């Protein structure tokens, strides 16, 4: 990171130093992005965000109606779906949100251990499944909706602007918005000397873990020919905001540059359309493309419109894993967490994945049927199972995870 940017980050790490009210120089904005997206410290916390499509239990192809979903979720209904809802968190503390196509998502509280995370999230999943079940609804089991074509349930200025922006690119945008579901793993950035290696390793592991946990071959009733049609749709939506981030430079510096050079997806207004001026980047806004300069709130919102496989968010938000069958979510979460638990394991995983670190589309297309990806997965699974021994998981859970990972290798 350049010295000036490092100094600015140090200032904004100090709570006594006020943030700029507006950005008038690119260097200020880059330093701000680096500071808020890469918060350093010992890696202690982890969390998950789990998405599912939602279906009628008796006929999963029948369209879902917003009122039915809102009634089913009762006091936990997000306010985007029903504005008067109290939007209570789930019993173990996870927040509940709804995606544009009616997918539901739970976001766990951060936890200090895998065992604590598993206990809390499993309880909230069981509660949510029972809540929906009473209304004749069920959570999906795949990374894409295998029964219905994309249909947007939520009407908001943000989603209206997103759909209009993605439509000229092709069908992938509306598919990503309305028909996909993922597991997102949230891991601390780590100390300053760890951040770059952890960033690189999480990216290098991406194609291997995409292939190993690919779970979305069918979309809208049709076999797509892709092991992960979810990732195919995400990467095909809008390349400038969905492709993997750079790993050969300082991650904070590279991410800050990318964020500022990415065109605006939407522009918040008090009323009317949120469509952004075509092709206008956040850097252009700083340079005077709009009458008023952007604020930190504007930049925070812009960052929320970038959807790469790994997104820095004050922590690393790993976004490349397909949703799994209801109680199979924990395996990829535990594996990834264990691989990042110690620097030597992280380094070994990075080396094991180096030959396939850029094979994102191959992984999405073929899964572990690709022999090179399968070879890397075998080594990654070995490292992960060894590392699981150092977690707080009990021996039976570790054995079950190891057995499940072994079956994945031999079922392809």
C-alpha angles and dihedrals in degrees: 000000000000114000094245092053091047090053093049091049090052089055093050091047085062109084090207091064111083119227117246111269090220136007116241098160130050093226091061092052094046091051091049092052092048090050100047098037098046109045107176128214141107111316102248109134134065136176143168139223113205124194130191136177112237125227143177104262093222096045116014092187093061113106117258118234121214094227092053092051092047092050091049094051091049113177091002093061110129114243091238085068098038116011096204094053118120086221095213117193119248118269096269092047104264116142119230125221136170125225125219095270095045097268111151122223132192121201114200126218112254114269135196097224144031092238093054091046092050094049095048098043094044090054092051093046091052091048093049093047091051092047092053092041091061087061094047094257131126136195116247124246102214143065091247134034102263094189111043137046117239115287125167117229100175119071112197133141090249095052092041090055092045094052092049091048094049098041097081090053094059144262098313096082097060089042092054092047099046112018109038135087129186145181111238119196118202117207132172118258091232131216118328092262091051100045098084095046093047090048092050094045094050089052094044090051090052102088092042094051092041088056094043095050101031106146110160113081095137127061126178093346096310131106103237098196088236125109089213109026086165093067090041089057094045095050091044096050102081115337097205091062103029108044119099116276124252115276102181096075136050100299095222093049093045094047093047091053092047093049094052094046094050115101118247113264095197138357118218116233134175090242140354129032122352093205111140124225105271114264096359111142127204088251089057089053090053089049091058105270089139128043095248124046119243124261132216087261090056091051092047089053092048090053089056089061094062114094110185123153089260120030124187108225103161081297132035111276107200106206106169103090123101118233112263134213110293102273097027096078095099100066098070091039093052093044095051093043092050092049090055095043098091130029095231092052090047090052092049091049090050090053093046092053098042096099092056102027093119099039097104097138093043089054092048092047103043108015113195091340083088104090096211092052091045090053091052091045091055091056093043091051090051091052092045095050090050090049093049087067088069095055128085093255116121122248095254093053091048091049091050091049092049091049092050092049091049091052090053090058094048098041092065 
